[in-house]
Amino acid sequence: MRKKLLILLPVCVLLLAAVWALAAGDAADPLATLSYLTGTFTDAVDQRVDQRLNNADLPNSGGTASAVAASAWTETRLKNADDAVCSTGSSVLLLAGGAYVSYSSPGAVVDVTAGTVVPSGTTLAVNHRYMAAEDTIAHFIVTSKTAVLDYQGNVKFSYSSAEDYNAMAAALKELHLFRGTLTGYGQGFDLEAAPTRLQALIMFIRVLGEEQQALAWTGTTPFRDVARGTEAEKYVGYAYERGYTNGYSATEFRPAGAVNASQYTEFVLRAMGYSSAANTNLADVFDRAMNAGVLTAGEASMLQRDRFLRAELVYISYYALDALLPNSSRTLADQLMDAGVFTAGEWESARGLVTSWRL
C-alpha cells in the first residue's frame, strides 16, 4: 500500500523563483514565514501528492544503504559520514549532533524554519527543517561521531564504516549497563552531550557489577551538594564508603561537574582492579590502560585529542568488557556474568549489535 508522502510540488518552484529574484533573507527577516511554509504551502503540496509518488524514486547511490518511505516524521540515530539522501519534497530535521547538506546545481534546498534557500555545503542548524526542492537530490551528511535525525518523505540512508557508538550504547543497554536520560529523542542516549561526574560514577558502579548493592545502600555522605534521600546519594555514598571515589573536596562531590577522559579511564581501571582511589596521579592513565589491554594506542590517541562526550564513555565501557582482569585469563564480561549482571545469551546478542572495528 502506498504511503502518502510530503512531496514538494511546482509551488516550490514559485517560492524559489521569488527567493532568487529578491535575494535570500535571513532568520530576522525571512522571505517566507514558518507558518506559511508549514500551513498554506504544505496543504497545497498535500493535495497533489498522489500524482507525484511514482516520480519520487531515489537513484541507487551504492554502498550499504537502506531506502525508507516515511509519511510521518521518523527518528533515527546516525554516525559519522552516514548520508541521508533525500528526493524532492523530503525533509530532515537535525535534533542532535552535526551535519551538512550537499546537492548539485541547479537544485535547491529550503530551510523551512528560516524561509530561505541554503547553499550546498551549509552546516545544518539544530531543530531547523530542511526540504529538498523540485528536481533535487540532497545529501545530508553527518559530521559528528553520532547524530539524531528526524526525516519525512523518500529517504535513502547510505551508511559509513565509522565507529558505531550508537550500536555500542544499544549493546550496553542490552547488558543493563547503560540507561537513557530523560531526553525525549535519540533513545535518551545523549551521546552528543558531555557526561557529568555523577553519570560517570554510576557507569563505573555498573561496570563493577555492584549497582544493586549501591541502590540498597543506606547512610549519609559528607557531600553537601548531593541531595539527601535520592538515588544519586546512594550511588555517591556507596562509592565513597567503598573507597572508589574521594569526591571533589571534603564536602563537595560536584555531581553535575564535567568528567574528562583521563578520569573515566581511571574509573574503569579501578573497576577492573588495575588501580584504586589511592592513586590520584592520572598523568600516565592512558599508558596504564594500554598496558592492561583496556585501550589500544589508537583509542588512547583519540581520547587525548577529542572532546570527551557520552559517546566516548560508551566506547571505553563497551570495549573494557573484552579486557582481561589482572593476572587472569578471564575478562570483565566473564566477571559480570558470574555476578549475574547479564547472561551469556545477552552478551552474545549485545556483541552482535556492534559490527564496526576498533580504532
Stockholm file with secondary structure:
# STOCKHOLM 1.0

chainA/1-359         MRKKLLILLPVCVLLLAAVWALAAGDAADPLATLSYLTGTFTDAVDQRVDQRLNNADLPNSGGTASAVAASAWTETRLKNADDAVCSTGSSVLLLAGGAYVSYSSPGAVVDVTAGTVVPSGTTLAVNHRYMAAEDTIAHFIVTSKTAVLDYQGNVKFSYSSAEDYNAMAAALKELHLFRGTLTGYGQGFDLEAAPTRLQALIMFIRVLGEEQQALAWTGTTPFRDVARGTEAEKYVGYAYERGYTNGYSATEFRPAGAVNASQYTEFVLRAMGYSSAANTNLADVFDRAMNAGVLTAGEASMLQRDRFLRAELVYISYYALDALLPNSSRTLADQLMDAGVFTAGEWESARGLVTSWRL
#=GR chainA/1-359 SS CCCCCCCCCHHHHHHHHHHHHHCCCCSSSCSSCHHHHHTHHHHHHHHTHHHHGGGCCCCCCCSEEEEEEEEEEEEEEEETTCEEEECTTCEEEEEESCEEEECCTTCCEEETTTTEEECTTCBCCTTCEEEECTTCCEEEEECSSEEEEEEEEEEEEEECCSCCHHHHHHHHHHTTSCCCCSCSSGGGCCTTSCCBHHHHHHHHHHHHTCHHHHHTCCCCCSCTTSCTTSHHHHHHHHHHHTTSCCCSSSSCCCTTSBCCHHHHHHHHHHHHTSCCTTCCCCTTHHHHHHHTTSSCHHHHHHHHHSCCCHHHHHHHHHHHTTSBCTTSSCBHHHHHHHTTSSCHHHHHHHHHHCCSCCC
#=GC SS_cons         CCCCCCCCCHHHHHHHHHHHHHCCCCSSSCSSCHHHHHTHHHHHHHHTHHHHGGGCCCCCCCSEEEEEEEEEEEEEEEETTCEEEECTTCEEEEEESCEEEECCTTCCEEETTTTEEECTTCBCCTTCEEEECTTCCEEEEECSSEEEEEEEEEEEEEECCSCCHHHHHHHHHHTTSCCCCSCSSGGGCCTTSCCBHHHHHHHHHHHHTCHHHHHTCCCCCSCTTSCTTSHHHHHHHHHHHTTSCCCSSSSCCCTTSBCCHHHHHHHHHHHHTSCCTTCCCCTTHHHHHHHTTSSCHHHHHHHHHSCCCHHHHHHHHHHHTTSBCTTSSCBHHHHHHHTTSSCHHHHHHHHHHCCSCCC
//
